Amino acid sequence: MMLFKLSFNNIKKSFKDYAIYFFTLILGVAIFYVFNAIESQTVLLNVTKDTRDIIQLMTNILSGVSVFVSFILGFLIIYASRFLIKRRKKEFGIYLTLGMSKQKISRLLFFETFLIGLISLIVGLGFGIILSQLMSLFVANMFEADLTEFAFTFSFSASFKTLVYFGIMYVLVMIFNTINVSRCKLIDLLYASKKSERVKLKNSVLCTIIFGLSIFLLGYAYYLVTGGFDTIFGPKDIFKPIILGVLGTFLLFWSASGLLLGLVTRIRKHYYKGLNSFVFRQVSSKINTTVFSSSIICLMLFVTICVLSSALSIKNSMTANLKSLAPVDVQFSKVLSLTEEDVNRLSFKYNFNMIEDSKIPLRETLEKLDFDVENLTDVTEFNIYENGLTIRDTLGSYYDEASKKYSFMEFDSTESFVRLSDYNRLMELYGRRTYTLRDDEYILVADYKELVEIRNEALKRNTPILLLGKKYYPKFESCEDGFIYMNSTHANTGVFVVPDQTVEGLVVSENVMTANYVGKTDSEKEKIESLIRVDMENHEYAKYTGLEGSTKRYLYEASVGLGAMVTFIGLYLGIIFLMSSAAILALKELSESSDNKERFRMLRKIGASDAMVNQALFRQIGIFFLFPLMIAIVHSVFGILFSNHILSVFGNEKLLPSIVMTAFFMIMIYGGYFMITYWCSKSIVKERR
């Protein structure tokens, strides 16, 4: 009982030492609960079955991500405990000299850890329950759900997970603390505060060379993910800029630790101004002894910025695209004349039952599925044609250059053709531009960025295509932006629009029907939607046909769901990474402030005022927090350009707001940790005067 009371008093007395620890644990518990409670929050949402399935998939993925998050938080808690024990080594040494055994000290730490964990869990869960209600509103907004049935919710499963995961973490911390204390010697405990890091000035020439090498490595990595993007599209090549970036970052911090003090000491006017010499000596010492940890923190901040910026933009971009990419209610398409070779090659898509059905037109297949075309209006039917031409053939003289520059592209893919009159009728329905052609002209329509860039080069060279012995030349020197198939992304790799008479003799490869629903009210349209997405899909004949149906509503729900899922996972990981990075920096700074109390005391003795000491402390902590963040921001500029290139298929219309939101998170969490660290450090260095 005495040990329990002593533990409680120690926590009260050393609250400023535990402030960051408490803040991190409470924030970690709250975030863990909030994201694991999403399943309970979404039960009340009025959404469709397909959206419900997507939400269930998202919650399952978040549960898996939570396991990874628990490892990060577990490492963070153990890391924090290590610094707290270091902070109190002299106290433990005094306990030993007073006759307390190491076993009792271990039990003392056990009770302290238990109390801290219990308080953190209670406060964190309470905070998490409140935040989860706000998250319910955010979830509803992301899935565009009806909030008429919104009510206060408490997730028993999320709270149970939180208790189990954090309980295991605290047990590990207790074991770690016991082992750590049992290995300490009395002399080390008593004189721990007297030990300080030695500032070793590295060879300036070597540091300059390493600094130049780090800049080269980072510059090359930046080039690969921007200008040299096309050379790293392969799954193996993607690791090249990652390895270069990690190595370059480490070498940058290593060389900076040696160059910083050397460079600043040469600027005597500023170096000897106020307490600058003290501040820069302190900063140089810290960077010198934390090269590895600073590099890891920088990379974690880089990942955080990129993940948050990209994740927050995907959902808005995908739904914004749908307004133009899904302009009508429904589209059916059916591949004709399937062969056994086609089935064997694309077994995931077709089966042998579909071969016979592929010999009949699309309308007849709809009749066999008991779907009445009278349910549709603005019906536009047309054919897609093939002639064996491949992308390789249509690139002409540019192919040799393109095959080297874009080695990842499938240049043997078969090209598709559509009649001009059919295309114009479809564009009238879509509300887009129509065209005219001479007898020897063609138009290439595409919106998939990677292929557009390649095809434009061939079009600039006036590359002809050969169809049934006749040459056709491009009407324009670039691809026309457009598509035939409704989609949620810019996925049209290219369709050739040719004069009507040109298709005579070409092979009809596909039937397409595009239309709107007859119904005028939402309930009438929902009935037709149900016929397509429920009755037709569950029809006995469905297994015999390769007919595919795509509806505007389905594309919209799928896009909203996928965008929301990516956003939530990105937010979860991004916030945890950001919190971990800031917490590690904060704990390190608090430990340093504790070790350097005597140094600040000496500053006061030689005449430094409290204002000067506080200013020096603020600058010291500010530089230590700012340095890895600035490098991470530079990395992130190129990282966001790379992710933007990858995700351009979804669109990037909403990238700026997502960057602003990411900056908000950075200021709130990272800036919050900085201010708490400064406040706690200021209290520590004022302890003894």
C-alpha positions in Angstrom: 0.0 0.0 0.0 2.9 2.3 0.8 4.4 1.7 -2.6 1.0 2.5 -4.3 0.7 5.8 -2.4 4.3 6.7 -3.3 3.6 5.9 -6.9 0.5 8.2 -6.9 2.5 11.0 -5.2 5.4 10.6 -7.7 2.9 11.0 -10.6 1.4 14.1 -9.0 4.8 15.6 -8.3 6.2 14.9 -11.7 3.2 15.8 -13.8 5.2 18.1 -16.0 7.6 15.2 -16.8 4.6 13.0 -17.6 2.7 15.7 -19.6 3.9 14.6 -23.0 3.5 10.9 -22.0 -0.1 11.5 -20.8 -0.9 13.6 -23.9 0.5 10.9 -26.3 -1.3 8.0 -24.5 -4.6 9.9 -24.3 -4.4 10.9 -28.0 -3.4 7.4 -29.0 -6.3 5.8 -27.1 -8.8 8.3 -28.5 -7.6 7.9 -32.1 -7.5 4.1 -31.8 -11.1 4.1 -30.4 -12.5 6.6 -33.0 -11.3 4.7 -36.0 -12.3 1.3 -34.6 -15.7 2.6 -33.7 -16.6 3.5 -37.3 -18.5 0.3 -37.8 -20.8 1.1 -34.9 -21.2 4.7 -36.1 -22.2 3.6 -39.7 -24.9 1.2 -38.6 -27.4 4.0 -38.2 -26.6 5.6 -41.6 -29.3 5.3 -44.2 -27.3 4.0 -47.2 -27.8 1.4 -50.0 -26.7 -2.2 -49.7 -23.7 -1.7 -52.0 -22.5 1.2 -49.9 -23.0 -0.9 -46.7 -20.8 -3.6 -48.3 -18.1 -1.0 -49.0 -18.3 0.3 -45.4 -18.0 -3.3 -44.1 -14.9 -3.8 -46.3 -13.5 -0.5 -45.0 -14.0 -1.5 -41.3 -12.3 -4.8 -41.9 -9.3 -3.1 -43.4 -9.2 -0.6 -40.6 -9.2 -3.5 -38.1 -6.1 -4.9 -39.9 -4.5 -1.5 -40.0 -5.1 -1.2 -36.2 -2.8 -4.1 -35.6 0.0 -2.2 -37.4 -0.9 1.0 -35.5 -0.8 -0.9 -32.2 2.8 -1.9 -33.0 3.7 1.8 -33.6 2.0 2.9 -30.4 3.6 0.1 -28.5 7.1 1.1 -29.7 6.2 4.7 -28.8 5.2 3.9 -25.3 8.3 1.8 -24.7 10.4 4.6 -26.2 8.7 7.1 -23.8 9.2 4.9 -20.8 12.9 4.6 -21.6 13.3 8.4 -21.4 11.2 8.7 -18.3 13.4 6.1 -16.5 16.5 8.0 -17.7 15.0 11.2 -16.3 14.5 9.5 -12.9 17.8 7.6 -12.5 19.1 9.8 -9.8 15.8 9.3 -7.9 16.1 5.6 -8.1 19.7 5.8 -7.0 18.6 7.6 -3.8 16.0 5.0 -3.2 18.7 2.3 -3.3 21.0 4.2 -0.9 18.1 4.5 1.5 17.8 0.7 1.5 15.0 0.1 -1.0 15.6 -3.1 -3.1 15.5 -3.2 -6.9 12.5 -5.5 -6.6 10.6 -2.7 -4.7 11.7 -0.1 -7.3 10.4 -2.4 -10.0 7.1 -2.7 -8.1 7.0 1.1 -7.7 7.4 1.5 -11.5 4.7 -1.2 -12.0 2.2 0.8 -9.9 3.2 4.0 -11.6 2.8 2.5 -15.1 -0.5 0.9 -14.0 -1.9 4.2 -12.7 -0.7 6.1 -15.8 -2.2 3.5 -18.1 -5.5 3.4 -16.2 -5.8 7.2 -16.2 -4.9 7.4 -19.8 -7.3 4.8 -20.8 -10.2 6.4 -18.9 -9.5 9.9 -20.2 -8.6 8.7 -23.7 -11.8 6.6 -24.0 -13.9 9.5 -22.8 -12.2 11.8 -25.3 -12.5 9.2 -28.0 -16.3 8.7 -27.4 -16.9 12.4 -27.8 -14.7 12.6 -30.9 -16.4 9.5 -32.4 -19.7 11.4 -32.5 -18.1 14.1 -34.6 -16.6 11.3 -36.7 -20.1 10.1 -37.3 -20.9 13.4 -39.0 -17.7 13.1 -41.0 -18.5 9.5 -42.0 -22.0 10.5 -43.1 -20.6 13.4 -45.2 -18.0 11.1 -46.8 -20.6 8.5 -47.8 -23.2 11.2 -48.5 -25.7 9.4 -46.2 -29.0 10.5 -44.6 -28.5 11.6 -41.0 -32.2 11.5 -40.0 -31.5 8.5 -37.8 -28.3 9.9 -36.2 -28.0 9.1 -32.5 -25.3 8.9 -29.8 -23.4 5.6 -30.2 -21.0 3.8 -28.0 -18.9 1.0 -29.5 -18.4 -1.9 -27.2 -16.2 -3.7 -29.7 -14.0 -0.7 -30.2 -13.6 -0.1 -26.5 -12.8 -3.8 -26.0 -10.2 -3.7 -28.7 -8.7 -0.6 -27.2 -8.5 -2.1 -23.7 -7.0 -5.4 -25.0 -4.4 -3.7 -27.3 -3.3 -1.1 -24.8 -3.4 -3.6 -22.0 -0.9 -5.7 -23.8 1.3 -2.7 -24.5 1.3 -1.7 -20.8 2.3 -5.2 -19.7 5.2 -5.1 -22.2 6.2 -1.7 -20.7 6.1 -3.1 -17.2 8.4 -6.0 -18.2 10.7 -3.6 -20.0 10.9 -1.3 -17.0 11.6 -4.1 -14.6 14.5 -5.4 -16.8 15.8 -1.9 -17.3 16.0 -1.1 -13.6 17.4 -4.5 -12.6 20.4 -3.9 -14.9 21.2 -0.5 -13.5 24.2 0.0 -11.2 24.0 2.4 -8.2 27.0 4.5 -9.4 25.3 4.9 -12.8 22.0 5.9 -11.3 23.5 8.5 -9.0 25.7 10.2 -11.6 23.4 9.8 -14.6 22.6 13.5 -14.6 26.3 14.4 -14.6 26.9 12.6 -17.9 26.6 14.6 -21.1 27.1 14.1 -24.7 30.5 15.1 -26.0 30.4 17.4 -29.0 32.7 15.8 -31.5 33.6 18.1 -34.4 33.7 15.9 -37.5 36.2 16.5 -40.2 34.8 19.4 -42.2 36.2 18.2 -45.5 34.6 14.8 -45.1 31.3 16.4 -44.0 31.3 18.6 -47.1 31.9 15.6 -49.4 29.2 13.6 -47.7 26.8 16.6 -47.8 27.5 16.9 -51.6 26.8 13.2 -52.0 23.6 13.4 -50.1 22.4 16.3 -52.3 23.3 14.3 -55.4 21.4 11.2 -54.2 18.3 13.2 -53.2 18.4 15.2 -56.4 18.6 12.0 -58.5 15.7 10.5 -56.4 13.7 13.6 -57.0 14.4 13.4 -60.8 13.3 9.7 -60.9 9.9 10.5 -59.3 9.3 13.5 -61.5 11.2 13.9 -64.8 12.4 10.3 -64.9 9.0 8.8 -63.8 8.8 6.6 -66.9 11.9 4.7 -66.0 10.7 3.5 -62.6 7.2 2.3 -63.4 8.1 -1.3 -62.9 7.4 -2.8 -59.4 11.2 -3.4 -58.8 12.3 0.0 -60.1 10.0 1.8 -57.6 12.4 0.9 -54.8 15.3 2.7 -56.5 14.2 6.3 -55.6 13.0 5.1 -52.1 16.4 3.6 -51.3 18.2 6.7 -52.7 15.9 9.0 -50.7 16.4 7.1 -47.4 20.2 7.0 -47.9 20.4 10.6 -49.0 18.3 11.7 -45.9 20.6 9.9 -43.5 23.8 11.3 -45.1 22.2 14.8 -45.1 21.6 14.6 -41.3 25.1 13.0 -40.7 26.9 15.7 -42.6 24.7 18.5 -41.2 25.7 17.5 -37.7 29.3 18.2 -38.6 28.8 21.3 -40.8 26.2 23.2 -38.8 28.5 24.3 -35.9 31.4 24.8 -38.2 29.5 27.1 -40.6 27.8 29.1 -37.8 31.0 29.7 -35.9 32.4 31.4 -39.0 29.5 34.0 -38.8 30.9 35.6 -35.7 28.5 38.5 -35.7 25.5 36.2 -35.2 27.2 33.4 -33.4 28.3 35.6 -30.4 25.0 37.5 -30.3 23.1 36.9 -27.1 23.0 33.2 -26.3 23.3 32.0 -29.9 26.6 30.3 -29.2 25.0 28.2 -26.5 21.9 27.4 -28.6 23.9 26.3 -31.6 26.3 24.2 -29.5 23.3 22.5 -28.0 21.6 21.9 -31.4 24.8 20.6 -32.9 25.3 18.2 -30.1 21.7 16.9 -30.4 22.0 16.4 -34.2 25.3 14.8 -33.8 23.9 12.1 -31.4 20.5 11.7 -33.0 21.4 11.3 -36.7 19.5 8.0 -37.1 16.4 9.0 -35.1 16.2 12.4 -36.8 16.4 10.7 -40.2 13.5 8.3 -39.2 11.4 11.2 -37.9 12.0 13.2 -41.1 10.9 10.2 -43.3 7.9 9.6 -41.1 6.9 13.2 -41.5 7.4 12.9 -45.2 5.1 9.9 -45.4 2.6 11.6 -43.2 2.4 14.7 -45.5 2.2 12.6 -48.7 -0.4 10.2 -47.3 -2.7 12.9 -45.9 -2.5 15.1 -49.0 -3.1 12.2 -51.4 -5.8 10.5 -49.3 -7.8 13.6 -48.7 -7.9 14.5 -52.4 -8.9 11.2 -53.9 -12.6 11.1 -52.7 -13.4 14.6 -53.9 -11.6 14.1 -57.2 -13.3 10.8 -58.0 -16.8 12.1 -57.3 -16.1 15.3 -59.2 -15.1 13.2 -62.3 -18.3 11.3 -62.2 -20.3 14.3 -63.3 -18.6 14.2 -66.7 -17.5 10.5 -66.9 -21.0 9.1 -66.1 -23.4 11.4 -67.9 -26.2 8.9 -68.5 -28.1 6.4 -66.3 -26.9 3.0 -67.8 -24.6 1.4 -70.3 -24.5 -2.2 -71.5 -21.7 -3.7 -73.4 -21.1 -7.2 -74.7 -18.1 -8.8 -76.3 -19.0 -10.8 -79.5 -17.6 -13.9 -81.1 -15.7 -15.3 -78.1 -13.3 -18.1 -78.8 -11.9 -20.9 -76.6 -8.6 -19.0 -76.8 -10.3 -15.9 -75.4 -11.8 -17.8 -72.5 -8.5 -19.5 -71.7 -6.6 -16.2 -71.9 -9.2 -14.3 -69.8 -10.6 -17.0 -67.6 -11.2 -14.5 -64.8 -13.7 -12.7 -67.0 -15.2 -15.3 -69.3 -16.2 -19.0 -69.2 -17.1 -21.5 -71.9 -20.9 -21.1 -71.3 -20.5 -17.6 -72.8 -19.2 -18.7 -76.2 -22.6 -19.5 -77.6 -24.2 -16.3 -76.1 -21.4 -14.2 -77.7 -22.9 -15.2 -81.1 -26.2 -13.3 -80.5 -26.7 -9.5 -80.3 -27.0 -7.5 -77.1 -30.8 -6.9 -77.3 -31.5 -10.6 -77.5 -29.3 -11.2 -74.4 -31.3 -8.6 -72.5 -34.6 -10.4 -73.5 -33.2 -13.7 -72.1 -32.4 -11.9 -68.9 -36.1 -10.7 -68.8 -35.1 -7.1 -69.1 -37.5 -4.9 -71.2 -35.7 -2.2 -73.2 -39.0 -0.2 -72.9 -37.6 0.7 -69.4 -35.0 2.9 -71.2 -35.1 6.1 -73.2 -32.6 8.0 -75.3 -31.3 4.6 -76.4 -28.1 4.8 -78.4 -26.7 1.5 -79.9 -23.5 1.1 -81.8 -20.7 -1.3 -82.5 -17.0 -1.4 -81.7 -14.7 -2.7 -84.4 -11.3 -4.3 -84.6 -8.9 -5.1 -87.5 -5.9 -6.7 -85.7 -4.0 -3.3 -85.5 -2.1 -2.8 -82.3 -0.7 0.3 -80.5 2.7 -0.7 -81.9 1.3 -0.4 -85.5 -0.5 2.9 -84.9 2.6 4.6 -83.4 4.5 4.3 -86.7 8.0 5.7 -86.6 7.6 6.8 -83.0 7.3 3.1 -81.7 11.1 2.5 -81.5 11.6 5.6 -79.3 8.4 4.9 -77.3 9.3 1.3 -76.5 12.6 2.4 -74.9 11.2 5.3 -73.0 7.9 3.6 -71.9 9.1 0.0 -71.4 6.1 -0.7 -69.1 3.5 -0.2 -71.8 1.6 -3.0 -73.5 2.2 -2.0 -77.1 0.6 -5.2 -78.4 -2.9 -4.3 -77.2 -5.5 -4.3 -80.0 -6.9 -1.0 -81.2 -10.6 -0.2 -81.4 -12.6 1.7 -84.0 -16.0 3.3 -84.1 -18.0 4.9 -86.9 -18.2 8.7 -87.0 -22.0 8.8 -87.1 -22.2 6.4 -84.1 -19.7 8.4 -82.1 -21.5 11.7 -82.9 -24.8 10.3 -81.7 -23.2 9.1 -78.5 -21.6 12.5 -77.9 -24.9 14.2 -78.5 -26.3 12.0 -75.7 -23.3 12.8 -73.5 -23.5 16.5 -74.2 -20.0 16.7 -75.8 -18.5 17.9 -79.0 -19.3 16.2 -82.4 -16.9 16.1 -85.4 -16.7 15.8 -89.2 -14.1 13.9 -91.2 -12.8 13.7 -94.7 -12.7 10.2 -96.4 -9.0 9.8 -95.5 -9.0 11.2 -91.9 -9.3 9.8 -88.4 -9.6 11.2 -84.9 -8.1 9.6 -81.9 -10.1 10.0 -78.7 -8.5 9.3 -75.3 -8.3 10.6 -71.7 -5.8 8.3 -70.0 -2.9 10.6 -69.4 0.0 8.1 -69.9 -1.3 6.9 -73.3 -2.3 10.4 -74.4 1.3 11.6 -74.0 2.6 8.7 -76.1 -0.1 9.0 -78.8 0.3 12.7 -79.2 3.9 12.3 -80.3 2.8 9.9 -83.0 0.0 12.3 -84.1 2.4 15.2 -84.3 4.3 13.2 -86.9 1.1 12.8 -88.9 1.3 9.0 -88.5 -1.1 7.2 -90.8 -3.0 4.0 -90.0 -3.6 1.3 -92.6 -7.1 -0.2 -92.8 -8.1 -2.7 -95.5 -5.3 -1.3 -97.8 -6.2 2.4 -97.4 -4.2 4.9 -95.4 -5.9 7.3 -93.0 -4.2 10.4 -91.5 -4.9 12.2 -88.2 -7.3 15.2 -88.4 -5.6 16.7 -85.3 -2.1 16.7 -83.9 -3.2 15.6 -80.5 -5.8 13.3 -79.0 -9.3 14.6 -78.5 -10.4 14.4 -74.8 -13.2 12.0 -74.6 -14.5 8.4 -73.9 -17.1 5.9 -75.0 -17.5 3.7 -71.9 -18.8 5.2 -68.7 -16.3 5.0 -65.9 -15.3 6.6 -62.6 -11.8 7.4 -63.8 -10.0 8.7 -66.9 -9.4 5.2 -68.3 -9.9 5.5 -72.0 -6.5 4.5 -73.6 -7.7 5.3 -77.1 -10.5 4.8 -79.6 -10.2 5.6 -83.3 -13.1 7.5 -84.9 -13.2 6.8 -88.6 -15.5 7.6 -91.6 -18.6 5.4 -91.7 -17.7 3.5 -94.8 -14.3 2.6 -93.3 -15.7 0.0 -90.9 -17.1 -2.1 -93.8 -15.0 -5.3 -93.7 -13.8 -4.8 -90.1 -14.7 -7.3 -87.4 -17.5 -6.3 -85.0 -15.9 -7.0 -81.6 -18.5 -5.5 -79.2 -22.1 -4.3 -79.0 -22.8 -1.2 -76.8 -26.1 0.3 -75.6 -26.2 3.6 -73.8 -29.4 5.0 -72.3 -31.3 6.8 -69.6 -34.2 5.5 -67.4 -37.8 6.1 -68.4 -38.8 6.9 -64.9 -39.0 10.6 -63.8 -39.1 10.2 -60.1 -36.4 8.7 -57.8 -38.6 5.7 -56.9 -39.3 4.9 -60.5 -35.6 5.0 -61.4 -34.7 2.9 -58.3 -37.0 0.1 -59.6 -35.2 0.0 -63.0 -31.9 0.2 -61.1 -33.0 -2.8 -59.1 -33.9 -4.7 -62.2 -30.4 -4.2 -63.6 -28.3 -4.7 -60.4 -30.4 -7.3 -58.6 -32.8 -9.2 -60.9 -30.4 -9.4 -63.9 -27.4 -10.3 -61.9 -29.2 -13.1 -60.0 -31.0 -14.4 -63.2 -30.3 -18.0 -64.1 -29.1 -17.0 -67.6 -26.5 -14.5 -66.1 -23.8 -17.3 -65.9 -24.2 -17.9 -69.7 -23.5 -14.4 -70.8 -20.6 -11.9 -70.9 -23.0 -8.9 -70.8 -21.7 -6.1 -68.6 -23.9 -3.4 -67.2 -22.6 -0.1 -65.7 -25.0 2.4 -64.0 -24.4 5.9 -63.0 -25.6 5.2 -59.5 -23.4 2.2 -59.0 -20.3 4.1 -60.3 -21.1 6.9 -57.9 -21.6 4.7 -54.9 -18.4 2.7 -55.7 -16.4 5.9 -56.2 -17.7 7.5 -53.0 -17.0 4.3 -51.1 -13.5 3.8 -52.4 -12.6 7.5 -51.9 -13.9 7.4 -48.3 -12.1 4.2 -47.6 -8.7 5.5 -48.8 -9.3 8.8 -46.9 -10.0 7.1 -43.6 -7.0 4.7 -43.9 -4.8 7.7 -44.9 -6.1 9.8 -42.0 -5.6 7.0 -39.5 -2.0 6.2 -40.6 -1.1 9.8 -41.2 -2.2 11.0 -37.8 -0.5 8.1 -36.0 2.7 8.7 -37.9 2.5 12.5 -37.2 1.8 11.9 -33.5 4.6 9.4 -33.2 7.2 11.7 -34.9 6.2 14.7 -32.7 6.1 12.6 -29.5 9.6 11.1 -30.1 11.0 14.6 -30.7 9.2 16.0 -27.6 10.4 13.2 -25.3 13.9 13.6 -26.6 13.8 17.3 -25.9 12.4 16.9 -22.4 15.1 14.4 -21.6 17.7 16.9 -22.9 16.2 19.7 -20.9 16.3 17.6 -17.7 20.0 16.8 -18.4 20.8 20.4 -19.1 19.3 22.0 -16.0 22.7 22.7 -14.6 23.8 24.4 -17.9 20.8 26.8 -17.8 21.5 27.4 -14.1 25.1 28.5 -15.0 23.7 30.8 -17.7 21.7 32.6 -15.0 24.7 32.8 -12.8 26.8 34.6 -15.4 24.0 37.2 -15.9 21.5 35.8 -18.4 18.0 36.9 -17.6 14.9 34.6 -17.6 13.8 36.1 -20.8 17.1 35.4 -22.5 17.1 31.8 -21.2 13.5 31.2 -22.3 14.3 32.7 -25.7 17.3 30.4 -26.0 15.3 27.4 -25.0 12.5 28.3 -27.5 15.1 28.6 -30.3 16.8 25.4 -29.4 13.5 23.4 -29.3 12.2 25.2 -32.4 15.3 24.3 -34.5 15.2 20.7 -33.4 11.5 20.4 -34.4 11.8 22.5 -37.5 14.9 20.9 -39.1 13.4 17.4 -39.9 10.1 19.1 -40.8 11.7 21.4 -43.4 13.6 18.4 -45.0 10.3 16.4 -45.0 8.5 19.3 -46.7 11.1 19.4 -49.5 10.8 15.6 -49.9 7.0 16.0 -49.9 6.9 18.5 -52.7 8.4 15.8 -55.0 6.5 13.0 -53.3 3.1 14.8 -53.9 4.1 15.4 -57.6 4.9 11.6 -57.9 1.6 10.6 -56.2 -0.3 13.1 -58.2 1.2 11.6 -61.4 0.1 8.1 -60.2 -3.3 9.2 -59.1 -4.0 11.5 -62.1 -6.4 8.8 -63.4 -8.7 9.8 -60.6 -8.1 13.5 -61.2 -6.5 16.1 -59.0 -9.0 18.9 -59.0 -9.1 19.0 -55.1 -5.4 18.7 -54.4 -5.0 22.3 -53.0 -7.8 21.9 -50.3 -6.2 18.6 -49.2 -2.8 20.2 -48.8 -4.4 23.0 -46.7 -6.1 20.3 -44.5 -2.8 18.5 -44.2 -1.1 21.8 -43.1 -3.9 22.2 -40.5 -3.2 18.7 -39.0 0.5 19.5 -39.0 0.0 22.8 -37.1 -2.5 21.3 -34.6 -0.6 18.1 -33.7 3.0 18.8 -34.5 2.7 22.5 -33.4 0.8 21.3 -30.3 3.6 18.9 -29.3 6.1 21.7 -29.8 4.3 24.1 -27.5 3.8 21.5 -24.8 7.5 20.5 -25.0 8.5 24.2 -24.7 6.1 24.7 -21.7 7.4 21.5 -19.9 11.0 22.3 -20.7 10.7 25.8 -19.4 9.3 24.4 -16.1 12.1 21.9 -15.9 15.0 24.3 -16.3 13.4 26.7 -13.8 13.4 24.0 -11.1 16.6 25.0 -9.5 17.8 28.6 -9.4 
